[in-house]
Amino acid sequence: MNEYNPILTGKRIKLCREERGLTLDNIAISIGIARSTVQRYEAGTIKRPKLPVIDSIAKILDVDPSWLLNKTNQRNSYYTNVSLCNNSDDLLPTDERLLLSIYRQVNTAGQNYIMKQAEFAFVQKEYQKPSPSASGE
C-alpha cells in the first residue's frame, strides 16, 4: 500500500478539477469549505488531510477517494462501489452536475429555497427557452 503524498494528492485534485471545468470556488462552495483550503490541498501543503473533505472532493470530482490519497492506482468513479447510485448524473453538463451536487448537500430548507427559485425562473418569460415550433418552422 502506498503512503500519503500531499503533492500527488494535490496534482490529482487539480487535474480532475480542470478536466471537469470546475473552479476552486466551485469545489469550495459545493462542499462548504474555504477556497483557500481547496487551494492548499492542490498545492500539497495539507500534510494531514481530513477524510470527510477528501471524500467530498472525490465525490464532486467523481473519483475514488483512495486514488486521491495514493492508496490505489485505480482512478475509478466515486460511485463504483455505491450499489444504489444512478450514474445518469455523469451525462449532465458540468454546471448541471454542480447544481445537483449543491442541492444534495444542503438541508431541506435549502432544497426548498432552491426549488422556489427554480420555479420562479421557470414561470418568468424572460428566462424561458423558445419553444421548438417557434424557432424551427
CYANA upper distance limits for C-alpha pairs under 8 A (distance plus 0.5 A):
  1 MET  CA     71 LYS  CA      6.47
  1 MET  CA     72 THR  CA      7.97
  2 ASN  CA     70 ASN  CA      6.52
  2 ASN  CA     71 LYS  CA      5.79
  2 ASN  CA     72 THR  CA      7.85
  3 GLU  CA     70 ASN  CA      7.22
  3 GLU  CA     71 LYS  CA      7.41
  4 TYR  CA      9 THR  CA      8.39
  4 TYR  CA     69 LEU  CA      6.11
  4 TYR  CA     70 ASN  CA      6.38
  4 TYR  CA     71 LYS  CA      7.79
  5 ASN  CA      9 THR  CA      6.69
  5 ASN  CA     69 LEU  CA      7.56
  5 ASN  CA     70 ASN  CA      7.32
  6 PRO  CA     10 GLY  CA      6.55
  6 PRO  CA     41 TYR  CA      7.89
  6 PRO  CA     44 GLY  CA      4.95
  6 PRO  CA     45 THR  CA      7.20
  6 PRO  CA     46 ILE  CA      6.98
  6 PRO  CA     47 LYS  CA      6.59
  6 PRO  CA     69 LEU  CA      8.33
  7 ILE  CA     11 LYS  CA      6.74
  7 ILE  CA     42 GLU  CA      8.02
  7 ILE  CA     43 ALA  CA      7.16
  7 ILE  CA     44 GLY  CA      4.70
  7 ILE  CA     45 THR  CA      8.04
  8 LEU  CA     12 ARG  CA      6.64
  8 LEU  CA     44 GLY  CA      7.85
  8 LEU  CA     68 LEU  CA      8.40
  8 LEU  CA     70 ASN  CA      7.91
  9 THR  CA     13 ILE  CA      6.68
  9 THR  CA     41 TYR  CA      7.93
  9 THR  CA     42 GLU  CA      7.66
  9 THR  CA     44 GLY  CA      7.36
  9 THR  CA     68 LEU  CA      5.62
  9 THR  CA     69 LEU  CA      6.21
  9 THR  CA     70 ASN  CA      7.39
 10 GLY  CA     14 LYS  CA      6.64
 10 GLY  CA     41 TYR  CA      5.81
 10 GLY  CA     42 GLU  CA      4.08
 10 GLY  CA     43 ALA  CA      6.07
 10 GLY  CA     44 GLY  CA      5.50
 11 LYS  CA     15 LEU  CA      6.47
 11 LYS  CA     42 GLU  CA      6.58
 11 LYS  CA     43 ALA  CA      8.13
 11 LYS  CA     44 GLY  CA      8.35
 12 ARG  CA     16 CYS  CA      6.69
 12 ARG  CA     42 GLU  CA      8.45
 12 ARG  CA     68 LEU  CA      6.72
 13 ILE  CA     17 ARG  CA      6.51
 13 ILE  CA     41 TYR  CA      8.32
 13 ILE  CA     42 GLU  CA      6.62
 13 ILE  CA     57 ILE  CA      8.35
 13 ILE  CA     61 LEU  CA      8.38
 13 ILE  CA     68 LEU  CA      7.43
 14 LYS  CA     18 GLU  CA      6.54
 14 LYS  CA     42 GLU  CA      6.33
 15 LEU  CA     19 GLU  CA      6.62
 16 CYS  CA     20 ARG  CA      6.76
 16 CYS  CA     61 LEU  CA      6.66
 17 ARG  CA     21 GLY  CA      6.79
 17 ARG  CA     22 LEU  CA      5.75
 17 ARG  CA     23 THR  CA      7.48
 17 ARG  CA     61 LEU  CA      6.90
 18 GLU  CA     22 LEU  CA      6.39
 18 GLU  CA     23 THR  CA      7.93
 20 ARG  CA     61 LEU  CA      7.96
 20 ARG  CA     94 THR  CA      7.06
 21 GLY  CA     94 THR  CA      7.53
 22 LEU  CA     26 ASN  CA      6.36
 22 LEU  CA     27 ILE  CA      7.58
 22 LEU  CA     94 THR  CA      8.11
 23 THR  CA     27 ILE  CA      7.08
 24 LEU  CA     28 ALA  CA      6.63
 24 LEU  CA     35 ARG  CA      6.36
 24 LEU  CA     38 VAL  CA      6.86
 24 LEU  CA     39 GLN  CA      7.35
 25 ASP  CA     29 ILE  CA      6.36
 25 ASP  CA     35 ARG  CA      6.05
 26 ASN  CA     30 SER  CA      6.52
 26 ASN  CA     98 LEU  CA      8.00
 27 ILE  CA     31 ILE  CA      6.84
 27 ILE  CA     35 ARG  CA      8.26
 27 ILE  CA     38 VAL  CA      7.83
 27 ILE  CA     57 ILE  CA      7.55
 27 ILE  CA     60 ILE  CA      7.69
 28 ALA  CA     32 GLY  CA      6.20
 28 ALA  CA     33 ILE  CA      5.45
 28 ALA  CA     34 ALA  CA      6.08
 28 ALA  CA     35 ARG  CA      5.61
 28 ALA  CA     37 THR  CA      8.33
 28 ALA  CA     38 VAL  CA      6.92
 29 ILE  CA     33 ILE  CA      7.07
 29 ILE  CA     34 ALA  CA      8.12
 29 ILE  CA     35 ARG  CA      8.32
 29 ILE  CA    102 ILE  CA      8.43
 30 SER  CA     60 ILE  CA      8.28
 30 SER  CA     98 LEU  CA      7.71
 30 SER  CA    101 SER  CA      7.18
 30 SER  CA    102 ILE  CA      5.73
 30 SER  CA    105 GLN  CA      8.03
 31 ILE  CA     53 VAL  CA      8.24
 31 ILE  CA     56 SER  CA      6.73
 31 ILE  CA     57 ILE  CA      7.82
 31 ILE  CA    102 ILE  CA      8.24
 31 ILE  CA    105 GLN  CA      7.93
 33 ILE  CA     37 THR  CA      7.18
 33 ILE  CA     38 VAL  CA      8.12
 34 ALA  CA     38 VAL  CA      7.38
 35 ARG  CA     39 GLN  CA      6.74
 36 SER  CA     40 ARG  CA      6.54
 37 THR  CA     41 TYR  CA      6.77
 38 VAL  CA     42 GLU  CA      6.76
 39 GLN  CA     43 ALA  CA      6.61
 40 ARG  CA     44 GLY  CA      6.64
 40 ARG  CA     45 THR  CA      5.91
 40 ARG  CA     46 ILE  CA      6.68
 41 TYR  CA     45 THR  CA      6.74
 41 TYR  CA     46 ILE  CA      6.15
 49 PRO  CA     53 VAL  CA      8.03
 49 PRO  CA     54 ILE  CA      7.48
 50 LYS  CA     54 ILE  CA      6.82
 51 LEU  CA     55 ASP  CA      6.43
 52 PRO  CA     56 SER  CA      6.61
 53 VAL  CA     57 ILE  CA      6.62
 54 ILE  CA     58 ALA  CA      6.50
 54 ILE  CA     65 PRO  CA      6.81
 54 ILE  CA     68 LEU  CA      8.08
 55 ASP  CA     59 LYS  CA      6.61
 55 ASP  CA     65 PRO  CA      6.08
 56 SER  CA     60 ILE  CA      6.81
 57 ILE  CA     61 LEU  CA      6.64
 58 ALA  CA     62 ASP  CA      6.08
 58 ALA  CA     63 VAL  CA      5.55
 58 ALA  CA     64 ASP  CA      6.61
 58 ALA  CA     65 PRO  CA      5.68
 58 ALA  CA     68 LEU  CA      7.78
 58 ALA  CA     78 TYR  CA      6.96
 59 LYS  CA     63 VAL  CA      7.01
 59 LYS  CA     64 ASP  CA      8.37
 59 LYS  CA     65 PRO  CA      8.37
 59 LYS  CA     78 TYR  CA      6.19
 59 LYS  CA     79 TYR  CA      8.48
 60 ILE  CA     98 LEU  CA      8.27
 60 ILE  CA    101 SER  CA      7.69
 61 LEU  CA     78 TYR  CA      8.45
 62 ASP  CA     77 SER  CA      5.66
 62 ASP  CA     78 TYR  CA      5.15
 62 ASP  CA     79 TYR  CA      7.59
 63 VAL  CA     67 TRP  CA      7.72
 63 VAL  CA     68 LEU  CA      8.11
 63 VAL  CA     75 ARG  CA      6.42
 63 VAL  CA     76 ASN  CA      6.13
 63 VAL  CA     77 SER  CA      4.99
 63 VAL  CA     78 TYR  CA      4.94
 63 VAL  CA     79 TYR  CA      8.44
 64 ASP  CA     68 LEU  CA      7.29
 64 ASP  CA     74 GLN  CA      8.26
 64 ASP  CA     75 ARG  CA      6.47
 64 ASP  CA     76 ASN  CA      5.86
 64 ASP  CA     77 SER  CA      6.16
 64 ASP  CA     78 TYR  CA      5.07
 64 ASP  CA     79 TYR  CA      8.43
 65 PRO  CA     69 LEU  CA      6.91
 65 PRO  CA     78 TYR  CA      7.61
 66 SER  CA     70 ASN  CA      6.67
 66 SER  CA     71 LYS  CA      5.49
 66 SER  CA     72 THR  CA      6.34
 67 TRP  CA     71 LYS  CA      6.24
 67 TRP  CA     72 THR  CA      5.49
 67 TRP  CA     73 ASN  CA      6.45
 67 TRP  CA     74 GLN  CA      6.70
 67 TRP  CA     75 ARG  CA      6.16
 67 TRP  CA     76 ASN  CA      8.36
 76 ASN  CA     80 THR  CA      7.03
 78 TYR  CA     82 VAL  CA      8.44
 79 TYR  CA     83 SER  CA      8.43
 79 TYR  CA     85 CYS  CA      7.08
 79 TYR  CA     87 ASN  CA      7.98
 87 ASN  CA     91 LEU  CA      8.45
 88 SER  CA     92 LEU  CA      7.97
 89 ASP  CA     97 ARG  CA      7.12
 90 ASP  CA     97 ARG  CA      8.28
 92 LEU  CA     96 GLU  CA      6.50
 92 LEU  CA     97 ARG  CA      6.42
 93 PRO  CA     97 ARG  CA      6.78
 94 THR  CA     98 LEU  CA      6.62
 95 ASP  CA     99 LEU  CA      6.71
 96 GLU  CA    100 LEU  CA      6.62
 97 ARG  CA    101 SER  CA      6.48
 98 LEU  CA    102 ILE  CA      6.66
 99 LEU  CA    103 TYR  CA      6.64
100 LEU  CA    104 ARG  CA      6.67
101 SER  CA    105 GLN  CA      6.85
102 ILE  CA    106 VAL  CA      6.96
103 TYR  CA    110 GLY  CA      8.07
103 TYR  CA    111 GLN  CA      6.32
103 TYR  CA    114 ILE  CA      7.76
104 ARG  CA    111 GLN  CA      8.25
106 VAL  CA    110 GLY  CA      5.87
106 VAL  CA    111 GLN  CA      6.74
107 ASN  CA    111 GLN  CA      6.73
108 THR  CA    112 ASN  CA      6.59
109 ALA  CA    113 TYR  CA      6.71
110 GLY  CA    114 ILE  CA      6.72
111 GLN  CA    115 MET  CA      6.67
112 ASN  CA    116 LYS  CA      6.67
113 TYR  CA    117 GLN  CA      6.77
114 ILE  CA    118 ALA  CA      6.70
115 MET  CA    119 GLU  CA      6.53
116 LYS  CA    120 PHE  CA      6.54
117 GLN  CA    121 ALA  CA      6.73
118 ALA  CA    122 PHE  CA      6.55
119 GLU  CA    123 VAL  CA      6.95
120 PHE  CA    124 GLN  CA      6.97
121 ALA  CA    127 TYR  CA      6.45
121 ALA  CA    128 GLN  CA      8.33
122 PHE  CA    127 TYR  CA      7.15
122 PHE  CA    128 GLN  CA      6.94
123 VAL  CA    127 TYR  CA      8.33
123 VAL  CA    128 GLN  CA      8.04
124 GLN  CA    128 GLN  CA      7.25
130 PRO  CA    134 ALA  CA      6.95
130 PRO  CA    135 SER  CA      7.06
131 SER  CA    135 SER  CA      7.10
132 PRO  CA    136 GLY  CA      6.44
133 SER  CA    137 GLU  CA      6.44
